[in-house]
Amino acid sequence: MQRVCFLLKVRAERLDEYRERHAAVWPEMRAALSAAGWHNYSLFLREDGLLVGYLETEDFAAARAAMEATDVNARWQKEMAPFFTAPAGTRPDEAMKPLTEVFHLA
């Protein structure tokens, strides 16, 4: 099982709305993530907008590709894009660059 951690930056003026959106993630989005192999997926948000994501999956590239193939992901990414500081035209899921794990205590 791969453990994947990534960082994104949420716009400071959108933090409250971002929290609200994630308190009510669409059921079809949750189902698609599970079906695509995203397990123990968590998002942590710091007050300055730093977002830390963590998930476990058998194959991150395959899990991302499976989500890319869903209509619900395209709709979700379009709605979430304005929340993030990222280059224009970049979806949030495209900006998820895994960090290198340097230590793990099992």
N, C-alpha and C positions, 0 to 999 in steps of 0.2 A: 504494500500500500504506500503510495506517495503522499507525503505531507507537503502541502503547498501554501506558502504565505506570500502575500503581495501588498503593495501600498498604492493608494490613490489619494487624491486631494479633493475634498468637497469644498465648494465655495462657501466662505464664512456666512454670507447672507442667506444661504439656503439650508443651513444645518437643521433647523427645526422641521422644515418641510421634508428633508431627507429622512429624518427619524420617523416622521409620520408615515411616509410612504413604506418604510421597511417594517413598520408595525402592522401593515396590512398588505404584505406581498400577495399578489394574485395567486389563488390556488393553482391555476394552470402553470404558473411560473415555478412554483414550488414542486409540482409534480414533474415538470420537465427537467429540473435540476436533478431530482432524485433518479429519474429514468436514465439520465445521461451519465450517472455515476458520481455525482457530487455528494459526498458524505461528510457529516460533522462540519458543515459549512457555517462559518461565523463571520460577522463583520463587527469590528470595534471602531468607534469614532471618538477621536480626541476633540476637545473644545476648539482647537485651531483648525479643524477640518481634516486632519490626518486620518485617513481610513486604513485600517489594517484588516485584511481579509485572510482567512485560514480555511482550508478544506483538506479533505483526504479523498483520494481517488486511486484507482488502479493505474490509470494512464491519463495524465493531465491533458496531453495533446488530443487524445481521443474524446475526453469529456468535453473539452472546448469545442471540438468539431461537431459533436452530437448536439450541443446547444446551438451552435451556428446554424444548424439545419432546421431549427424550429422557428415557426412563425411567432410564437409568444416571445422568444428571446429578441427578435428584431423589434417588436413593439415595445418591450421593456427597455431595451438599450436606447431607443429613440426618445422615450420619455425621461430616462435618467441622464442622458448626455448633458443637458444644461446645468446639472448639479455639480459637474466636475470641471476642474481646471485641467484642460488637456488640449493638445493641438486641434485646431478646427477640423472637423470632419472625422475625428477619431472617436469611436464608440468606447464607453467605459471598459467593456470586456476586452477590447483590443489593447488597452493600456495596462492590463494586468500582466506585469512581468514578474515571474516568481523570483523571490529572494533565494540566495544560496544558504542552505542550512549548514551551520557550522558546529552545532552541538544538539544532541537529543538524549534525554534521560528517559528510558522506558520503564 
